[in-house]
Amino acid sequence: ALRQAKLALRTARLAARDALPAAARREASARIAAGIGALPSFVDAAVVLLTWPFRSEWDTRPLLASAYAAGKTVVLPRVDRATRMLRLHAVADPDRDVEAGFEGIQEPRAGTPAVPPGAIDWVLVPGVAFDVAGARLGYGGGFYDRLLPLLRPGIPRIAGAYEIQVADGVPV
């Protein structure tokens, strides 16, 4: 039943997100990036784990630009297919250091500096659906479910989302 509930919510929220007009996604993305970029926890963090936008997700690139402008170390995840884990890498120049990887998601190129999970000060957590209690539904691969426990306790874990991604409850 839990698996079916997750699948139903994931399918519905992805379809709703995909159906948002491009202009609405751009406007919402700008508001989300500005709001997250103004959070004191983000402003104070030195090493931030961010994500690159994928498919119809909100556009995180303005947040990445803000992090670079503030002199932060920007870290992006790279899928290790053999272990099904996320490996973290510092990305100094996204034009040079990022390429299409797992499932077409933009990832750090091989050879970019590895960053241990314990070095992360702040994390942007992607997802398909969220609820106000902080529960998250991802894409179903479990990559962030395996990564998040490896981060230091207490570091901010923030998610950005369109309003249609916020559910009354997320099955966990």
N, C-alpha and C positions, 0 to 999 in steps of 0.2 A: 504494500500500500504506500509506503514512504517513497519508494522508487517511482511509482506511478504518479504520485502527487508532485514530486520534483519535476518529472518529465512534462507533466501538464502545465505547470507554472512556467517552466523554462520555454516551452514551445509558444505559449501565449505571449509572454513578455518579449521574446525575440521577434515574434511577428509584429507586435505593436511597435517595438523600437524600429524595426526595419521600415514600417509604414510611415514613420514621421517624415514630413517633407524636409528636404535638404536645408532649406532656409531656417526652419524651426530648429533643426539639429545644430546649425551654426550659431544661432542666437542663444540657445540653451547652453551650448558648449562654452561660449564666451562667459556667460554668467557663472557656470560651474567652475571654470578655471579661475576666474577672478575671486570667487568666494573662497575656494580652497587656498589660493595664493595669499589671501589676506589672513588666514588663520594664524594665530600666534605660534602654534606648534610647528607649522610649516616655515614661518619666518625664522624661527629659532633653530631649526634643524640644519646640520652641516652636511649630512650624507642622506640623500633621499632616494628611496626605491620608487620609481615611477613606472608607468606603462606607456606603450605606444598605442594609438588608437587602432582598433581592428573592426572591420566591417562598419556597422552603423553605431558603434560606441561613440560617446562624446569625445570630442577632439582634445586630447591631452597636450598637444604640441605647444599651445600658449603657456601651459603650466611648466613644461620643460624649459621653454625660453626664459620664463621668470626665474627658474632655479639656476640656470646658467648665468643670467644677468646678476644674480645675487651672490655668485661665486660658490655655489653649492657643488658638491660632488654628486653627479647624477648617475644612478645605477639603474640598469634595466635587466630584466630576467631573460635567460636563454634556456630553452628546454634541452635537457640531457635525455635523449631518447632511450638510451640503455637503462637508465635508472628511473625514468619517469619523474625526475626531480627538476626543479628550477635551479639553475646556477646563476649567480649574480655577477654582473660585470659593470665596471665604470665605463661610461660613454662620454668622452671629451668633446666629440664633434659628431652629431648624428648624421650629417651628410657623408661622413667618411666611415663611421664606426658601426653603422646599422645596415642590416640586409634582411631580405625575406628569409624566414626560417620555418619552424614547425607550423604546419597548417597555413602557411603564408603570412604568419604574424611577423612583424618587424622585430628583429632581435639583434643584440650585439654580435658583431663579427667574432669569429674564433680569433683568439690572440689578444682581445681587449683585456685589460687588467681585471683579474678575478677579485671579488670583494666578499669577505666572509659575512654570513648573516648577522653576526654579532656587531658588525660595524655600522649597521643601518640605524639611523636616528628616527626615521619617519617613513611610513609606507602608504602608498596609494593602492588600495585593493580593488581589483576589477570584479565585475560580476554581472549577472543577468537580472537578478531581482534582489531586493533588500527589504527589510522591515525596520520599523522604528526602534525595535529592541536590539538591533545590531546583527540580526541573523542575515546570512548571505547565501545566495544560490549562484554558483558559478556555471561554467559551461559543461561540467560533468567529468572532466579529466582528473580532478583532485589535486592539481599542481599546487594551488595556493593552500589547500588544506594540509598538504605535507610541508610547505615552506613556513607558514605562519608560526608553528610551534618552535621553529629554530631561531626565530628572532628574539631579541632581548625582551623580557617581560616589561610591560608598561609603555613601550614605545607607541606613539599614535598610529592607529590604523584607520585610515580615512577612505571612504568610498565616494565617488562622484557618480551621479546618475540622473537621468531624465525622470520627471515626475511619474511617468508611466511604468517605471521600473520599481517603484515603491509599492509593496504589497501590504495588506493587513497582517499577514503572517507568512513566514517562509518555512516550509517543512524542513526540519533538521532531525 
